[in-house]
Structures are given as structure tokens and as C-alpha cells.
Amino acid sequence: MASERATELKVLRSEEFDGWWDHLVRAFGAGPATAEERALDRSLTESERALAAWDGDELVGTAGAFRFRMTVPGGAVLPTAGITMVSVAATHRRRGVLTSMMRRQLDDVREWGEPLAALTASEPAIYGRFGYGAATFQLQAEIDTSRVTLDVPAGTGDVRLRYAGPADVLDACEAVYAELVARRPGMLTRQPGWERVGLLDPESERDGASALQCVVAERDGEVTGYARFRTKLGWSPSGHDGTVSLEYLAALDPASDAALWRFLFGIDLMSTLTVRGRPVDDAWQHQVSDIRRCLTRVRDMGYVRLVDVGAALAARTYQTPVDVVLEVADAFCPWNEGRWRLTGDTKGASCERTTDAAELTLSVRELGAAYLGGVSLVSLARAGRVGELRPGALAETSVAFGSPVLPWLPHGF
């Protein structure tokens, strides 16, 4: 029987990392990791921002917070705590361990002066009660490239493609990624070291596919895009039946983007292209000859939590002028509770405490979902999650919160 003693939360000490990490791997049911994976995770984990929950001398819970900066509508890049490595031992479920870690973590994030927290959820049902709302979504597809073709834009033929070792062109690829960060809400400016995550390529996780491959796009001698992918040869009675699995693709201009997609569609002996983790508004969907044979589907990806409502809402811009009083419910972070007057437009915004009458009511969870501009306040209201107290306030505010480019969280953490 599990001990009934209260657990104690402590900041992780660097010498405790191996045991902390082993607990995490077990909690997620993962197989043995490579020495390279362990070393990289150790280098990225900031022990002073990580928590360990202890029952006496037994480690029973883990939680961490990476130091990111996230692009928000309007192009500002805000300090954001990337919540990660959250686990509770199966022997200590339903004893408040997770709640205590979430409580301590959000207090810490507020003290660090980071107005946002974000996470990717292994179990989406868990984090809503802590104020996290599903704010970004990802596109997945399984494309029959033996029957689907692309109609690419003018200028695509001017792009030069070449194979390159993923590590050999890492700096050029990271420069492309860095330039794209400010263009789309939800993208992350990463701490040094994160560029190596995309190169991890343990054979145990390839499922018989090739080692990671990379093709770069160039215009006028400069790298303007890249695609990382694997191939897996297959045969059926009618001939070749191979699969290309796209790991990541980034491009600075439409021609480079189209050239990379056209390449992926046309690799010899391959008849299927599997895609995951892409922006919901990816352009290739409007270039294909038959979208139905692409088997597209959408799933949740990034969850956002406003740790400081006033600072977060004032940091982004708004598509149309907005002047509204929001009544925010946030039982878990009571410093956010109450009424806020949000005033803003495409040039900037302010968000201050007010005693004026509320015009919209919502919880911080719905505010997090709508914050990056990809989830409509009108849609949330139809679900019963947002209340309108002044006629017209909902439509006005919903349009203002939107983003012309849908938010996208490009990778997990």
C-alpha cells in the first residue's frame, strides 16, 4: 500500500537527474533510450526550473519548464515556460501530487516574469483544470502520391534542390527556422541545443525505414528551405509500394516550399507520403489534384495558459479595434480573477484592471485557447464556454482576436 505521507516538492539537483529521468521514462512507458538521447535531455533540462516530488526518499513525481519565447499575433515574441516532463508514479495517483506540482510551477513561472506557459499533452483531459486551453492544432495526412499530383506556382523551377547530410547543413536550416519564427503565432525561439533534437535518429525508432535524410532548397546560392524525411521501401504484387515519412519541412518563400513538396511527391519507388505535425493551413493542400486521396485529419497540439492575463493580452495586437471588459475566472491562479479592460488594434494594446461592467465572461482556459488567434471566441460561446453580456461584444472581440496566419507549434518538447 502506498504511504499516506504528504509528498515534498524540491527543486531538482543536477546529481539527481539520472534517477529523475529514469522515473520519467518509466511513467511514459518508453523503451530504453540511447546514451545520446539521455545526454541531450540532460543538457537541455534546466535543473533550477525542474521539480521532483518525494515521498520520503522515494521519487514519485517530476515536472520541468523549458525557457522558450513564443511568437504571438502581431509578431511580438513573449517569454514562455515550456511545461514538460510531467509525470506521477502509478503508485501515487489521486493523491494530489500533480496538483501540487502544477500549483508550485505556475507560482514559479509568475515569479520568473513569464506571462505564458505552454505544453503538449499526452493526455488532453488532464490540463484543462489547470487553465490550459487547446490553442494550436496540427495537420496529418497520408497522401497517395501514385495518384495525386501537384500544381506548383510560377518560379518553382528556379529553385535548386540538393541532398545534404542533416548535420552538415544544420546551421543553414536553423537560420531558415529562425527567420520563420516571427511570421506565425505559436512558433518558438529556442535555447541553444534545441537544434540537435531534430537530428536524433535512433535505429530503434525507424520501424525499418532509412536513416534521416535531408534535402535543401537554394535560390541564388542561399538556403531557402529544407525537408527532413525517411524512406521505407515496400513491395506489393503490383510493384513498388514504398513510403516517405516527412519529419520536418520549412521554407522561406512559396517557390521553395512547392519545390520541396514536389520532390517529396516524386521520389522513385515511393507511392505514399505520410505527413504529421504540419500547420492546418499548409499551402500544399491547395496545390494537390485530389485532396480526398490525401486523407487529411486534424488533431490538437499546443496548449496555452495565460499566467499573467494583463501582460499577455497587452503584448499581442488585434486584427480590428477592440474595447471590451472581460470577466475572467481563474480559480487556480487567483491573481488573474476579475475584470480586465482590453483596448487594442493592429498597432498595440493595453489591458488593465477595471470596475466597469463586464461585457464578456470566460475562464482563463478559454482565453488560452483563443489567445493565439486559431480558436474562435464565437465557437467557444456556442459551446457554452464564453458568455456575452453586451450585445455585439462577442462578434467584435472574436474578429479582433483572430490571426490571418493560423498558429502552429512546430515541435513537441
Disulfide bonds with the S-S distance in Angstrom:
none
